[in-house]
Each structure stands twice: as C-alpha cells, then as structure tokens.
Amino acid sequence: MPDEEDTGSELSMGTEAAVADIANSLGLGNGATPGDAFEDDVGEPEPQPDEVPSVKAPAEVPLVEVYAPPQSWAKDKHEIWSKMAPEAQAQYLAREKQMHEGLEQYKADAQYGKRLRDVFTPYKAVLSSQGLDESQAAQYLMNAHYRMTTGSPAERQDLLAQLARSYGVDPASLAAASPALAADPAIKALQDQFAALKDGLTAQEQTARARTMEQTRKQVEAFAADPKHAYFDEVADDIAGFVKGGMALDEAYEKAVWANPVTRQKELARVQTEREAEFKAKVKADAEAARKASAANVRGHDTRRTPTEPKGTMEDTMRATLREINSRGAH
C-alpha cells in the first residue's frame, strides 16, 4: 500500500498539471493567471459620466470700433476706407467734421453775398463800362440814399442837382416839378438801382446790422470812459486804423499809446509816479511796523520792572528818582 505522503504528492502534482493544461488552452501560458486575462480583455476603464474633460476658455479678443465711410466718398472707394487703420479713420472723420463746421460759419455770409450778386448781375455790364465794381456801386448808391433821406431840404436839393449833372441832366430843368421829371430816363435808372439795392438789403439784415453797430458803439464808449484808457481821445484815429486792420480794441489802444510820442511820454511819467507812490507807501508801512515792534519791546521791558506808585508831574518824578538813588547810596 503506498505511503500517504507519496499519495498526497502525486495528487498535488496531478492538480497542477491539470491547471496548467486548462491555462494553456485559454491562452494563459507563461505564468499568466485567469485574472490577468480578464484585465486584458476589459482594457482601460471608461470615464464616469461626471468626469467631464476640462476645456480652456478662448482668449478675449479686443473689440475694434468700426467707422462707416464718409458720405462724401464714392462707393467704389469704400474698399480703400476699409483698409485704413481705425485710428486713421477716426482722425479723418474728425477733420472732416471740423471742415464742415468751419464752412457753416461762412454759410450766412455766402448767402448774403449771393443775394447781392443776384441784385447786381443785371447791371454788371453797365458798371463795367463805367469802371465800377459791385462794392463801389453799392457804396455810391447807399451814400446817395443816406444823404437824400437824412439831409436838410437844401442839402437834398444840392445832391439832386449833383446827381442830375452826373447823368447829363441840366439842374435848371428840375426847378419846377413836372411829370417829365419822373419820366426822365436817367432819373428812372437811378431810382431803379436804388429800389433793387433796397430790395437786396432786407429788413432783417438791416436790423441785424444796426444792432451790431449799436453794440459796437456802446463797447467803444465804455472803453473810452474807463479811467485806464485816459489817452483814448488823443489816439482815437490811430486806434481806428489798427482796429480796421483786424486788431482787438484793447491791443489797438496799447499800440497807439506807445506809438504816439506825446502819449508815450505821458504814460512813462504816469508809470514812474505810480511806482514812486508805491515805494513811499511801502517805506511808510515798513517804518510804522518797525515803530510798533519797538514800542512792543519797550512795553515788554517795563512789565518786568517792580511796580511803583503812579508818578505825577515832572518834578515829582525827579524827586522820587533822587530819593531812590539816595536810598541805594545809604545802603
């Protein structure tokens, strides 16, 4: 009967051989185990539903302001505009806006000039034949109209005679009013020119001009009345010339005063006198301050002395002082 140890050993070896055969049949040779084969078949674990891969947020792109092409640009030029840098577009639009605003300032003057041009256009040939331009004709006609409406009867009669002679009409023929006077071609032409010019200058324009002239007159009068402008009357003509050249009123006054030898000498003397007065006032103020400071120092010394009885007359003071000296000598 075989030994029990031999029987156990044979059983163990038989079991291992059976396991090895099964493993080889399953492709698990070379030391692999059933657990290893299972793991290889399963592969990588699938991600759980709550495991969402992280995604980086895109970088912020700076906003670039886009400017529409100017209305003055043709459509076939818009491509050029789109190629310009935004800074250049903004600068161009700003400059164009400034230009339009500047043109608006001259729009009223342009309209005013156009109305007058329309008035003078029918008479341009006549003016050219006489060597006149529109401004000269307007000045001549308005001056005549002003004198005829504001002058005395005698002045108006003289002016009418002058106008008649300038148009080849004998003033003697105008001595007696007659319907023929109104029918005279020269007088009729003059009346037509007056009427056309007056129509060009509307009531609104005349009112605005009168208001501007009145404001200017008040400003000049206030400027002249200011004590700071004591030489205004002496240099008024020079001031008018400077102002006509585009200079401001205060600047024109200063230039006129220093350009005139008489007013320049007066101004130099005034400035010198003013400086001397300021210097004297300063010296006086400094002296007064020093005196007060000295008095304060004296009072300070007196307050540190031993109080004495009030002194009476000068003689009492001398006697008291003598007694004080004698008493110090006795000690």
C-alpha positions as a Markdown table, in Angstrom:
| # | Residue | x | y | z |
|---|---|---|---|---|
| 1 | Met | 0.0 | 0.0 | 0.0 |
| 2 | Pro | 1.6 | 3.3 | -1.0 |
| 3 | Asp | 2.8 | 5.8 | 1.6 |
| 4 | Glu | 0.3 | 8.7 | 2.4 |
| 5 | Glu | 2.9 | 11.3 | 1.7 |
| 6 | Asp | 3.6 | 9.8 | -1.7 |
| 7 | Thr | -0.1 | 9.8 | -2.5 |
| 8 | Gly | -0.6 | 13.5 | -1.5 |
| 9 | Ser | 2.4 | 14.4 | -3.6 |
| 10 | Glu | 1.1 | 12.7 | -6.6 |
| 11 | Leu | -2.3 | 14.3 | -6.2 |
| 12 | Ser | -0.8 | 17.7 | -5.9 |
| 13 | Met | 1.3 | 17.3 | -9.0 |
| 14 | Gly | -1.7 | 16.0 | -10.9 |
| 15 | Thr | -3.8 | 19.1 | -9.9 |
| 16 | Glu | -1.1 | 21.5 | -11.0 |
| 17 | Ala | -0.7 | 19.7 | -14.3 |
| 18 | Ala | -4.5 | 19.9 | -14.9 |
| 19 | Val | -4.5 | 23.7 | -14.1 |
| 20 | Ala | -1.6 | 24.2 | -16.5 |
| 21 | Asp | -3.4 | 22.4 | -19.3 |
| 22 | Ile | -6.5 | 24.5 | -18.8 |
| 23 | Ala | -4.5 | 27.7 | -18.7 |
| 24 | Asn | -2.7 | 26.8 | -22.0 |
| 25 | Ser | -6.0 | 26.0 | -23.6 |
| 26 | Leu | -7.2 | 29.5 | -22.6 |
| 27 | Gly | -4.1 | 31.2 | -23.9 |
| 28 | Leu | -2.8 | 32.0 | -20.4 |
| 29 | Gly | 0.6 | 30.4 | -20.6 |
| 30 | Asn | 3.9 | 31.8 | -19.5 |
| 31 | Gly | 2.8 | 32.4 | -15.9 |
| 32 | Ala | -0.3 | 34.3 | -16.7 |
| 33 | Thr | -3.3 | 33.9 | -14.5 |
| 34 | Pro | -7.1 | 34.0 | -15.2 |
| 35 | Gly | -7.3 | 37.4 | -13.5 |
| 36 | Asp | -4.6 | 38.7 | -15.9 |
| 37 | Ala | -6.5 | 37.5 | -18.9 |
| 38 | Phe | -9.7 | 39.2 | -17.7 |
| 39 | Glu | -8.0 | 42.5 | -17.2 |
| 40 | Asp | -6.5 | 42.4 | -20.7 |
| 41 | Asp | -9.9 | 41.8 | -22.2 |
| 42 | Val | -11.6 | 44.6 | -20.3 |
| 43 | Gly | -9.0 | 47.2 | -21.3 |
| 44 | Glu | -9.0 | 50.8 | -19.9 |
| 45 | Pro | -11.8 | 51.8 | -17.6 |
| 46 | Glu | -14.4 | 54.0 | -19.3 |
| 47 | Pro | -14.8 | 57.6 | -17.8 |
| 48 | Gln | -17.7 | 58.1 | -15.5 |
| 49 | Pro | -20.5 | 60.4 | -16.6 |
| 50 | Asp | -19.5 | 63.1 | -14.0 |
| 51 | Glu | -15.9 | 63.1 | -15.3 |
| 52 | Val | -16.1 | 65.9 | -17.9 |
| 53 | Pro | -12.8 | 66.8 | -19.6 |
| 54 | Ser | -11.7 | 70.4 | -18.9 |
| 55 | Val | -11.8 | 72.8 | -21.8 |
| 56 | Lys | -9.8 | 76.1 | -21.8 |
| 57 | Ala | -11.8 | 79.2 | -22.4 |
| 58 | Pro | -10.8 | 81.1 | -25.6 |
| 59 | Ala | -8.7 | 84.3 | -25.0 |
| 60 | Glu | -10.6 | 87.5 | -25.1 |
| 61 | Val | -10.3 | 89.4 | -28.4 |
| 62 | Pro | -10.2 | 93.2 | -28.0 |
| 63 | Leu | -13.1 | 95.0 | -29.7 |
| 64 | Val | -12.2 | 97.2 | -32.6 |
| 65 | Glu | -14.5 | 100.1 | -33.3 |
| 66 | Val | -15.6 | 100.2 | -37.0 |
| 67 | Tyr | -16.2 | 103.5 | -38.7 |
| 68 | Ala | -18.6 | 103.8 | -41.6 |
| 69 | Pro | -17.1 | 105.5 | -44.7 |
| 70 | Pro | -17.8 | 109.2 | -45.1 |
| 71 | Gln | -20.8 | 110.1 | -47.1 |
| 72 | Ser | -18.6 | 112.2 | -49.4 |
| 73 | Trp | -16.7 | 109.1 | -50.5 |
| 74 | Ala | -17.9 | 107.2 | -53.6 |
| 75 | Lys | -18.9 | 103.6 | -53.2 |
| 76 | Asp | -16.0 | 102.4 | -55.3 |
| 77 | Lys | -13.6 | 103.9 | -52.8 |
| 78 | His | -15.1 | 102.2 | -49.8 |
| 79 | Glu | -12.6 | 99.4 | -50.1 |
| 80 | Ile | -9.8 | 101.8 | -49.6 |
| 81 | Trp | -11.5 | 103.0 | -46.5 |
| 82 | Ser | -11.8 | 99.5 | -45.1 |
| 83 | Lys | -8.0 | 99.1 | -45.4 |
| 84 | Met | -7.3 | 102.1 | -43.3 |
| 85 | Ala | -6.4 | 101.7 | -39.6 |
| 86 | Pro | -9.2 | 102.6 | -37.2 |
| 87 | Glu | -7.1 | 105.4 | -35.8 |
| 88 | Ala | -6.6 | 106.9 | -39.3 |
| 89 | Gln | -10.4 | 106.6 | -39.9 |
| 90 | Ala | -11.2 | 108.4 | -36.7 |
| 91 | Gln | -8.7 | 111.2 | -37.5 |
| 92 | Tyr | -10.1 | 111.7 | -41.0 |
| 93 | Leu | -13.7 | 111.8 | -39.7 |
| 94 | Ala | -12.8 | 114.4 | -37.0 |
| 95 | Arg | -11.0 | 116.6 | -39.6 |
| 96 | Glu | -13.9 | 116.4 | -42.0 |
| 97 | Lys | -16.3 | 117.4 | -39.2 |
| 98 | Gln | -14.2 | 120.4 | -38.4 |
| 99 | Met | -14.2 | 121.4 | -42.0 |
| 100 | His | -17.9 | 121.2 | -42.3 |
| 101 | Glu | -18.3 | 123.2 | -39.1 |
| 102 | Gly | -16.0 | 125.8 | -40.4 |
| 103 | Leu | -17.9 | 126.1 | -43.7 |
| 104 | Glu | -21.2 | 126.6 | -41.7 |
| 105 | Gln | -19.7 | 129.7 | -40.2 |
| 106 | Tyr | -19.3 | 131.2 | -43.7 |
| 107 | Lys | -22.7 | 130.0 | -44.9 |
| 108 | Ala | -24.6 | 133.1 | -43.9 |
| 109 | Asp | -22.0 | 135.4 | -45.5 |
| 110 | Ala | -22.1 | 133.3 | -48.6 |
| 111 | Gln | -25.9 | 133.5 | -48.8 |
| 112 | Tyr | -25.8 | 137.2 | -48.2 |
| 113 | Gly | -23.2 | 137.7 | -51.0 |
| 114 | Lys | -25.3 | 135.6 | -53.4 |
| 115 | Arg | -28.4 | 137.7 | -52.8 |
| 116 | Leu | -26.4 | 140.9 | -53.6 |
| 117 | Arg | -24.8 | 139.2 | -56.6 |
| 118 | Asp | -28.2 | 138.4 | -58.0 |
| 119 | Val | -29.1 | 142.1 | -57.5 |
| 120 | Phe | -26.1 | 143.5 | -59.4 |
| 121 | Thr | -25.9 | 140.8 | -62.1 |
| 122 | Pro | -28.4 | 142.7 | -64.5 |
| 123 | Tyr | -26.3 | 145.8 | -64.2 |
| 124 | Lys | -22.8 | 144.3 | -64.4 |
| 125 | Ala | -22.3 | 145.4 | -68.0 |
| 126 | Val | -23.2 | 149.0 | -67.2 |
| 127 | Leu | -20.9 | 149.0 | -64.1 |
| 128 | Ser | -18.0 | 147.6 | -66.1 |
| 129 | Ser | -18.4 | 150.2 | -68.8 |
| 130 | Gln | -18.1 | 152.9 | -66.1 |
| 131 | Gly | -15.1 | 151.2 | -64.5 |
| 132 | Leu | -17.0 | 150.3 | -61.3 |
| 133 | Asp | -17.4 | 147.1 | -59.4 |
| 134 | Glu | -20.3 | 146.0 | -57.3 |
| 135 | Ser | -18.9 | 147.2 | -54.0 |
| 136 | Gln | -18.1 | 150.7 | -55.3 |
| 137 | Ala | -21.6 | 150.9 | -56.8 |
| 138 | Ala | -23.2 | 149.8 | -53.6 |
| 139 | Gln | -21.2 | 152.4 | -51.6 |
| 140 | Tyr | -22.1 | 155.2 | -54.0 |
| 141 | Leu | -25.8 | 154.4 | -54.1 |
| 142 | Met | -26.2 | 153.9 | -50.4 |
| 143 | Asn | -24.3 | 157.1 | -49.6 |
| 144 | Ala | -26.6 | 159.0 | -52.0 |
| 145 | His | -29.6 | 157.3 | -50.5 |
| 146 | Tyr | -28.5 | 158.2 | -47.0 |
| 147 | Arg | -27.9 | 161.8 | -47.8 |
| 148 | Met | -31.2 | 162.1 | -49.6 |
| 149 | Thr | -33.1 | 160.7 | -46.7 |
| 150 | Thr | -31.3 | 162.4 | -43.8 |
| 151 | Gly | -30.2 | 165.7 | -45.2 |
| 152 | Ser | -31.9 | 169.0 | -45.0 |
| 153 | Pro | -34.1 | 170.2 | -47.9 |
| 154 | Ala | -31.4 | 172.4 | -49.1 |
| 155 | Glu | -28.8 | 169.6 | -48.9 |
| 156 | Arg | -31.1 | 167.2 | -50.7 |
| 157 | Gln | -31.7 | 169.8 | -53.4 |
| 158 | Asp | -28.0 | 170.2 | -53.9 |
| 159 | Leu | -27.4 | 166.5 | -54.0 |
| 160 | Leu | -30.2 | 166.0 | -56.5 |
| 161 | Ala | -28.6 | 168.7 | -58.7 |
| 162 | Gln | -25.2 | 166.9 | -58.5 |
| 163 | Leu | -26.8 | 163.6 | -59.4 |
| 164 | Ala | -28.6 | 165.2 | -62.3 |
| 165 | Arg | -25.4 | 166.6 | -63.7 |
| 166 | Ser | -23.6 | 163.3 | -63.3 |
| 167 | Tyr | -26.3 | 161.8 | -65.5 |
| 168 | Gly | -26.1 | 164.6 | -68.1 |
| 169 | Val | -29.3 | 166.4 | -66.9 |
| 170 | Asp | -29.4 | 170.2 | -66.5 |
| 171 | Pro | -30.4 | 171.0 | -62.9 |
| 172 | Ala | -32.2 | 174.1 | -64.2 |
| 173 | Ser | -34.7 | 171.9 | -65.9 |
| 174 | Leu | -35.6 | 170.5 | -62.5 |
| 175 | Ala | -36.5 | 173.8 | -60.9 |
| 176 | Ala | -40.2 | 173.2 | -61.5 |
| 177 | Ala | -41.6 | 169.8 | -60.7 |
| 178 | Ser | -43.3 | 168.2 | -63.6 |
| 179 | Pro | -44.3 | 164.8 | -64.8 |
| 180 | Ala | -41.4 | 164.9 | -67.2 |
| 181 | Leu | -39.0 | 164.6 | -64.2 |
| 182 | Ala | -40.3 | 161.2 | -63.3 |
| 183 | Ala | -40.2 | 160.1 | -66.9 |
| 184 | Asp | -36.5 | 161.2 | -67.4 |
| 185 | Pro | -34.6 | 158.0 | -68.3 |
| 186 | Ala | -31.5 | 159.0 | -66.2 |
| 187 | Ile | -33.6 | 159.6 | -63.1 |
| 188 | Lys | -35.6 | 156.5 | -63.7 |
| 189 | Ala | -32.5 | 154.4 | -64.0 |
| 190 | Leu | -31.2 | 155.8 | -60.7 |
| 191 | Gln | -34.5 | 155.1 | -59.0 |
| 192 | Asp | -34.5 | 151.5 | -60.3 |
| 193 | Gln | -30.9 | 151.0 | -59.0 |
| 194 | Phe | -32.0 | 152.3 | -55.6 |
| 195 | Ala | -35.0 | 150.1 | -55.5 |
| 196 | Ala | -33.0 | 147.0 | -56.5 |
| 197 | Leu | -30.4 | 147.6 | -53.8 |
| 198 | Lys | -33.0 | 148.3 | -51.1 |
| 199 | Asp | -34.8 | 145.0 | -52.0 |
| 200 | Gly | -31.5 | 143.2 | -51.7 |
| 201 | Leu | -31.0 | 144.5 | -48.2 |
| 202 | Thr | -33.9 | 143.0 | -46.4 |
| 203 | Ala | -35.4 | 144.5 | -43.3 |
| 204 | Gln | -34.0 | 141.6 | -41.2 |
| 205 | Glu | -30.4 | 142.3 | -42.5 |
| 206 | Gln | -30.7 | 146.0 | -41.9 |
| 207 | Thr | -31.9 | 145.4 | -38.3 |
| 208 | Ala | -29.1 | 142.9 | -37.6 |
| 209 | Arg | -26.5 | 145.4 | -39.0 |
| 210 | Ala | -28.0 | 148.2 | -37.0 |
| 211 | Arg | -28.0 | 146.1 | -33.8 |
| 212 | Thr | -24.3 | 145.2 | -34.4 |
| 213 | Met | -23.3 | 148.8 | -34.9 |
| 214 | Glu | -25.1 | 149.8 | -31.8 |
| 215 | Gln | -23.4 | 147.2 | -29.7 |
| 216 | Thr | -20.0 | 148.2 | -31.1 |
| 217 | Arg | -20.7 | 151.8 | -30.4 |
| 218 | Lys | -21.6 | 151.1 | -26.7 |
| 219 | Gln | -18.5 | 149.0 | -26.3 |
| 220 | Val | -16.2 | 151.7 | -27.7 |
| 221 | Glu | -17.9 | 154.4 | -25.5 |
| 222 | Ala | -17.5 | 152.2 | -22.4 |
| 223 | Phe | -13.9 | 151.5 | -23.3 |
| 224 | Ala | -13.1 | 155.2 | -23.8 |
| 225 | Ala | -14.8 | 156.2 | -20.5 |
| 226 | Asp | -12.7 | 153.7 | -18.5 |
| 227 | Pro | -10.0 | 155.6 | -16.5 |
| 228 | Lys | -7.5 | 153.1 | -17.6 |
| 229 | His | -7.8 | 154.5 | -21.1 |
| 230 | Ala | -7.1 | 158.1 | -20.3 |
| 231 | Tyr | -5.5 | 158.8 | -23.7 |
| 232 | Phe | -8.3 | 157.4 | -25.9 |
| 233 | Asp | -9.3 | 160.7 | -27.4 |
| 234 | Glu | -5.7 | 161.6 | -28.2 |
| 235 | Val | -5.1 | 158.5 | -30.2 |
| 236 | Ala | -8.6 | 157.7 | -31.5 |
| 237 | Asp | -7.6 | 157.9 | -35.1 |
| 238 | Asp | -4.6 | 155.6 | -34.7 |
| 239 | Ile | -6.9 | 153.1 | -32.8 |
| 240 | Ala | -9.4 | 153.1 | -35.7 |
| 241 | Gly | -6.6 | 152.3 | -38.1 |
| 242 | Phe | -5.4 | 149.4 | -36.0 |
| 243 | Val | -8.9 | 148.0 | -35.5 |
| 244 | Lys | -9.6 | 148.2 | -39.2 |
| 245 | Gly | -6.5 | 146.0 | -39.7 |
| 246 | Gly | -8.1 | 143.3 | -37.5 |
| 247 | Met | -6.6 | 144.2 | -34.1 |
| 248 | Ala | -8.6 | 143.9 | -30.9 |
| 249 | Leu | -9.7 | 147.2 | -29.3 |
| 250 | Asp | -7.5 | 146.9 | -26.1 |
| 251 | Glu | -4.5 | 145.8 | -28.1 |
| 252 | Ala | -5.0 | 148.7 | -30.6 |
| 253 | Tyr | -5.2 | 151.2 | -27.7 |
| 254 | Glu | -1.9 | 150.0 | -26.2 |
| 255 | Lys | -0.1 | 150.1 | -29.5 |
| 256 | Ala | -1.5 | 153.5 | -30.4 |
| 257 | Val | -0.4 | 155.0 | -27.0 |
| 258 | Trp | 3.1 | 153.7 | -27.3 |
| 259 | Ala | 3.4 | 154.7 | -31.0 |
| 260 | Asn | 2.4 | 158.3 | -30.3 |
| 261 | Pro | 5.4 | 160.2 | -28.8 |
| 262 | Val | 3.2 | 162.5 | -26.7 |
| 263 | Thr | 1.1 | 159.8 | -25.1 |
| 264 | Arg | 4.1 | 157.6 | -24.7 |
| 265 | Gln | 5.9 | 160.3 | -22.6 |
| 266 | Lys | 2.7 | 160.8 | -20.5 |
| 267 | Glu | 2.4 | 157.1 | -19.9 |
| 268 | Leu | 6.1 | 156.8 | -18.9 |
| 269 | Ala | 5.6 | 159.7 | -16.4 |
| 270 | Arg | 2.4 | 158.1 | -15.0 |
| 271 | Val | 4.1 | 154.8 | -14.5 |
| 272 | Gln | 7.1 | 156.5 | -12.8 |
| 273 | Thr | 4.8 | 158.4 | -10.5 |
| 274 | Glu | 2.8 | 155.3 | -9.7 |
| 275 | Arg | 6.0 | 153.4 | -8.8 |
| 276 | Glu | 7.3 | 156.2 | -6.6 |
| 277 | Ala | 4.0 | 156.4 | -4.7 |
| 278 | Glu | 4.1 | 152.6 | -4.2 |
| 279 | Phe | 7.7 | 152.8 | -2.9 |
| 280 | Lys | 6.8 | 155.6 | -0.5 |
| 281 | Ala | 3.8 | 153.7 | 0.8 |
| 282 | Lys | 6.0 | 150.7 | 1.3 |
| 283 | Val | 8.6 | 152.7 | 3.2 |
| 284 | Lys | 6.0 | 154.3 | 5.4 |
| 285 | Ala | 4.4 | 150.9 | 6.1 |
| 286 | Asp | 7.8 | 149.4 | 7.0 |
| 287 | Ala | 8.6 | 152.3 | 9.3 |
| 288 | Glu | 5.3 | 152.0 | 11.0 |
| 289 | Ala | 5.8 | 148.3 | 11.5 |
| 290 | Ala | 9.2 | 148.9 | 13.0 |
| 291 | Arg | 7.9 | 151.6 | 15.3 |
| 292 | Lys | 5.2 | 149.3 | 16.6 |
| 293 | Ala | 7.7 | 146.5 | 17.1 |
| 294 | Ser | 10.0 | 148.8 | 19.0 |
| 295 | Ala | 7.1 | 150.0 | 21.2 |
| 296 | Ala | 6.1 | 146.5 | 22.0 |
| 297 | Asn | 9.7 | 145.7 | 23.1 |
| 298 | Val | 9.8 | 148.7 | 25.4 |
| 299 | Arg | 6.5 | 147.8 | 27.0 |
| 300 | Gly | 7.8 | 144.3 | 27.5 |
| 301 | His | 10.8 | 145.6 | 29.4 |
| 302 | Asp | 8.6 | 147.9 | 31.5 |
| 303 | Thr | 6.3 | 145.0 | 32.6 |
| 304 | Arg | 9.3 | 143.2 | 34.0 |
| 305 | Arg | 10.2 | 146.1 | 36.4 |
| 306 | Thr | 9.0 | 146.3 | 40.0 |
| 307 | Pro | 5.7 | 148.1 | 40.1 |
| 308 | Thr | 5.9 | 151.6 | 41.5 |
| 309 | Glu | 3.4 | 154.2 | 42.6 |
| 310 | Pro | 2.0 | 156.3 | 39.8 |
| 311 | Lys | 4.2 | 159.3 | 39.0 |
| 312 | Gly | 2.7 | 162.8 | 39.0 |
| 313 | Thr | 4.4 | 165.8 | 37.5 |
| 314 | Met | 7.9 | 166.0 | 36.1 |
| 315 | Glu | 9.1 | 167.5 | 39.5 |
| 316 | Asp | 7.5 | 164.6 | 41.4 |
| 317 | Thr | 9.2 | 162.2 | 39.1 |
| 318 | Met | 12.6 | 163.8 | 39.6 |
| 319 | Arg | 12.2 | 163.9 | 43.4 |
| 320 | Ala | 11.2 | 160.2 | 43.5 |
| 321 | Thr | 14.1 | 159.3 | 41.4 |
| 322 | Leu | 16.5 | 161.3 | 43.6 |
| 323 | Arg | 15.2 | 159.6 | 46.7 |
| 324 | Glu | 15.6 | 156.2 | 45.1 |
| 325 | Ile | 19.3 | 157.0 | 44.2 |
| 326 | Asn | 20.0 | 158.3 | 47.7 |
| 327 | Ser | 18.4 | 155.3 | 49.3 |
| 328 | Arg | 20.7 | 153.0 | 47.3 |
| 329 | Gly | 23.7 | 155.1 | 48.4 |
| 330 | Ala | 22.8 | 154.8 | 52.0 |
| 331 | His | 22.8 | 151.1 | 51.9 |
